[in-house]
């Protein structure tokens, strides 16, 4: 994806598994993920990105569900990078991090000369105590005045500062960047029911300043949608379904070469909106 690394990077993607062993779909999750892992392995995926909402249930069952689906992913013979979704955080954030082996819910990693930046869209939300006075005002504004969906959230002041620093560094190092966010960042890639990142306009304005951002990949909006803003492709991937009938369209393989990212379904069809040049 860069002048110094022109080989193809291949990785798997899945989102919105919503594992619940009490439902018919939940009972097929393990088999569906096994087929995904087989596909990713056969196609030489070097790692997998899971874009959030691993679980559905709240209360005492949430933690056991999270551990169960984590163990399903452990069968993949490579690294799995997790993005926390709003449903994931039915498990308290500190406990979620411990279970998933994360130091932070927002982080960055590099593969084949590309920089991946994972955002925590629930940083400022009804489930978290605001870290700064600015975050407190942000929460009060969206919760009490805008009355934004309570199951969404915003990126707080410290994370925004971190994001800018990471983007500046990637630009300096001539690294192409892929942004990973559970919550969609553009209104045209979601609907009123699902919602999107509360302070999406502020975050998108930051992203548009960086010519090395190749794509923004999200979940949350189950049907999926893609749009382009200033040459950056914002793609929300369709939700996972465990059944045989729809398996081919719920696990994806991405190929990144020379600054271009293509995303294919399990049946080999390239998503036309997902050619993220």
N, C-alpha and C positions, 0 to 999 in steps of 0.2 A: 504493500500500500504506500510505500514511500520510495524515493530514489535509491535508497540503500537496501530495500527489502521488497523485491518484486514477485516473490513467490506467493502462491495463493494461500490465504488463511481460511480454513473451513471450520465452522462451529455450529452447534445446535442451538435452537431457541424454542422455548415453550413458555406459555403464560396462563395464568388463571385456571389452575387445576381444580381448586375448590374441593379438596378431598374431604369427603364425609362418608365414613363407613356405614352409616345408617341408611344411605340412599342407594338406589339401583346403580346410578352412575358412579357413586363412590366405590361400590364393590368392583367395578371394572377398571378403576384407576391403576391398580398395580399391573394388570395385564396390558393396559394401554401404554403405560410408561415403559414397560419391558419392550414393547414393540418399538417405541421411540428410541430407546437405548440401542436396540439392535440396528435400527436404521442409522443412527448417528455413528455407531462403531463401524458399520460396513462402509460408510461414506468417508471415514477418516476424519471425523470431527475431532478437533484437538481439545475442545472444552465445550461446555454447555452454559448458556445463560438462561436463568429462570427469572421471569419478569414480574413475579409477585402473585399474591393471593393463592398460596399453597393449600390453605384450609378454608373451611366454611363455618364450622361450629364455634361457638363462644363458650365461656365457662370452663369448668374443670377438664372437659374433653379436649379443649383446644391444644394443650401441650402434648398430650399423647398422640393426637392426630399429626401434629407438626413433626414429632419424632418419627412416626411411622412413614410419612412421605419423604422425610430426609433419608431414611434407610433405603427407600426405593431408588432414590437418586444415587445412593452410594454404590450401586451396581454398575454405574457408568465408569469405565476404566480411566477417566481423565478428571480434570478439575471441573467443578460446577460452581458458577458464580451466582449468588442469590441477590435479588432485589426485593426488598420488603414491600409487600402490598398492605392495604388497609386491613384486610381480613387476617393477614399474618399476625398483626399486632393485637389480635385477641389474646395472644400470649404477650405479657408485659415486655416492652422493648429490651430491657436488660436481660431478661430470661431468654427472649428470642435470640439475641446475639450470642448468648452462651451456647444454646442448642445448635445454632447454625455455624458456630466457629468464627464469628465476626467481631472485630474490635469496634466497628462503627457501622451505622446503617448507610452512611455515604462514604464512598471510598473510590479508589482508582486502581487500575491494573493495566499492564502493557502486554501485548501479544504481537509478534511479527512486526514490530515498529509502529504499531497503532496504539493509541491511548483510548481506553474505555473508562468513562466516568459514570459512576453509579450515584444517582440522586436519591435522597430520602424525602419523598413528598409528604410524609406525615410528620415532619420535623416540628412544625407548628400546627397543632390540631387539638381536638378535644381530648385526646388520650395522653397528651404530653404537657408537663408544666413548662411554661415559657422560660427560655434561658436568659433572655435579655428584656429590657423594658420595651425595646422596639418590637420584639416578638409578642409581648403581651398586648400591645396596641394592635398588632396585626391580627392576633387571634380574636380580640374583641370586635374588631371591624368586620371580619368575615363571618364570625359566629352570630353577632348581635345585630349588626346593621345590614349587611348584605344577605344574611341568613343563607350562606352557602351550604351545600350538602355536608352534613356532619361527618360522613364517611370519607371525605377528602381532606386535604390539608395544604399547607404552604411550606416553602423553603425559608428557613429563618436566616437572621442576619449573619450568624457565624458561618453557616453553610454557604451562603451567597459569597462571602469573602473568600472562603476556601475554593469555591467553584472558579471564581475569577483568577485566583492564583494558579490553579491547575491548568486553566485554559491558557493563561499567559505563558506558563512553562512549556506546554505542549506546542504552542506557536513558536516559541524560541527554539525548541528542539526539532521543529519541522515534522511533528508527529500528526498524522491524520487522527481525528477524534470521532468516536461514536458515543453518544450520550444514551444512558439507560435510565428510564424512569417508569415506575409502575403507572403513575397517573399521566394521562395525555396532557400535552402542552398547547394544543391548538383546538379552538372550538369546533372547527370543521372535521375533527377526527374523533368526535364523541357525540353524545346526545345529552339532553337534560337529565335523564334518569341516572346515567353513570357519572356525569360531572367531570371535572378536570382539576388540575393543580390550581389552588386558589389564586396564587400570585403568578399565574402563567405568563401574563403580559410582561412583567418585569424580567422573568427568567428568559423568555424568548428574546427580548430586547438585548440581553447580554449575549446570548448565543449568536445572534445575527452579526455581532461585531467580529466574529472569528471565521476567516475564510477556510480554515482547515477542518471545520466540522463537516463530516460526511453524512451523518444520519442521526436521527433521534428515534430510538425504538422504545415503545411503550406497550402496556397491556390495559387492563381495567375495563375498556369498552369491548364487550364480548364479541360483537360482530366484526370488529376490526375496521380500519379506515386509514387512508394515507392522504397526505397533502404536501405541497411544496411551498416553502416560504424563503424567498431570496436565495434560491438554489439549494437549500437544505431540505432533504426529504424527512418528513415527520411521519413515521409509520407505526400505527397501532395494530398489533397482531391479533388475529382471532383467538378466542379462548380454547383451551384444551378440552377435548371430549374423549372419553376413554373407550367408547364403543367401536366395534369393528367398522361400522358403516361410515363413520366420519373420521376415523383415525388418520387417514392420508392428508387431511386438511387441518390437523391440530398440532403437529410437530413439524418444525421447520429446520432447514439447513441453510445457513448463510455462507456465501463465498465472497471474500474480499480480495481484490487484486487491483493494484495500480490505482487506488483511490476510488474504486467502484465496488459497491456492495449489492449483491443479488441474493434474494431470499426465495427458496423453493419449498413447495409443499412435499410431503412424503411421497406423493404420486409422481413427483418430478416436474410438476408444473411451476414455472416461474411466475410469481405474483407480479402482474404488470405494473402495479403502483410501487413495487418494492425494489426497482432497479435504482439504487440510491447513488447516482453518479455525483 
